[in-house]
Amino acid sequence: MRTPSTLLANLYRRGAALRVRGDRLGVKAPDGVLTPEIQSALKTHKLQLLELVVLAGEYQKLLRDAFGLLLRPGGPSSEEAETFFAEQARAMDELGPDLAATIYTITARGWRKQTGVCPWCDDAGECHEPADPAST
């Protein structure tokens, strides 16, 4: 059986978007992603997923804000970097390493597409994206 964190990471990697409105969980996914097994797992883990989707959104915002500091001349201050790393560690504890890594990768790819700046190497030229741990 899948854990809620693993289920959510899998859905994100497969292009699904999830949102929370009150006590409702909205899922939009490409054709073929929401198999009967996944739909059943969504119902089974709904309460945990509601919490995880909110936490995932908070982590995405944290990452986008941190990536934005890369565009600032001089980059982040040591205090900003320390705060980011503490918040990132908290997010990884709450989300689990697989889900946190998936969110990081997806958010970083979106940032690179939006800005043209690679968040992995802070370079507007060639990107040095690390290998996806889920594909190895």
N, C-alpha and C positions, 0 to 999 in steps of 0.2 A: 504494500500500500504506500502511496505517496504521502509525504508530509505536506502541509500547506505551503511551506517555503519552497520545497522542490517543485510542487505543482505550479506555483506562481512563476518561478524562474523559467520553467519549461514553457509556460504560456507566453511570457515576455520574449523569450528567444524565438518563438514561432510567430511573432508579430502581433500578438494580442494586446489590446489596450483594456485596462480595467479601471473603473471609477467607483467611488462610493458616494451615495446620496442617502443620507440618513442611515436606515438599516437595510438599504438595497445595494446590491453589488451588480454593476453593469459590466458586461463583457462584450467587446467587439473584437472579432477574430477573423482571419482569412478563412476561406472555405476549407473544410476538412479538418480544421484544428479542434473544434468542439465536438469530439467524438462522444458517443454515449458514456464511455468510461470517464472522460474528463468532465462531462456535465454532472455525472453522479458524484464525482470527487468535489466539484464546486459546491454542490448542495451539502455534502457531508461536512466540508470544512468552511462553510460560509462565515461563521463568526470569526474564526482565526484569519480568514482571508480579508475580511473587512478591516481588521487591525493592520495586517501586513500591507495592504494597498495604501492605507494612509501613511504608514511609516515609509513605504517605498517612495511616495510623493515627496515627503520631507527630505529623504536622502537625495532624490533627484535635484531638488532645489539647492541643497547644500553643495552638491557637486557643481551645478551651473554657476553658483556664486563663486566657488573656488576657482573654476576655470576662468571666470571673468577677471579674477585678479591676475591671471597670466597676461592679459592685455594691457595692464597698467604698467607704466614705466617703473622699473625697479621690482615689479612683482609684489608678492605678499610680504608683509612685515613678519618678523619672527612671531609676534603675538597672534597674527592672523593665521599663520601656518600651524601654530600650536593648537589654536582653537579648532581649526579644521581637522587636524589629526585626532583630537579628542572626540569630536562629534562623529567622525568617520568610524572610530573604534566602537562607539556606542551603537551606531547604526548597524555595523557588522555583527555585533552581539545580538541585537534585536532581530535582524533579518536572517542571519545565518550566512556563512561564507559564500555559498553558491548563489543565493539570491542577491546578495550585496555585490558580488562580482559581475553578475548579469546586468544589474541596474547600472553599475559603473560603466561597463562596456557600451551599453545601449546609449546612455547619456553622453558619453565621450564621443561616440560616433555622430550623434546628433549635433553636438557642439562643433565638431570638426566640419560637418556639412554646412552648418549655419555660418561659421566665422572663417573657415579656411585655416584655422590654427589647430595644430595637433596638440591635444591636452596631454599626450604621453611624453612628447619630446619638446613641447613648447616651440614648435617650428612651423613656419608658414610654408615651408617647402615640402620635402618628402616626409611621409608619416612612417613612424616606427611602431605601429600598433602591436601590442604583444599578442601572442597566440591565445585564442579562446580556450580556456581550460576545459570547457564542455566538449570541445571537438577533439581533444587528445585522449 
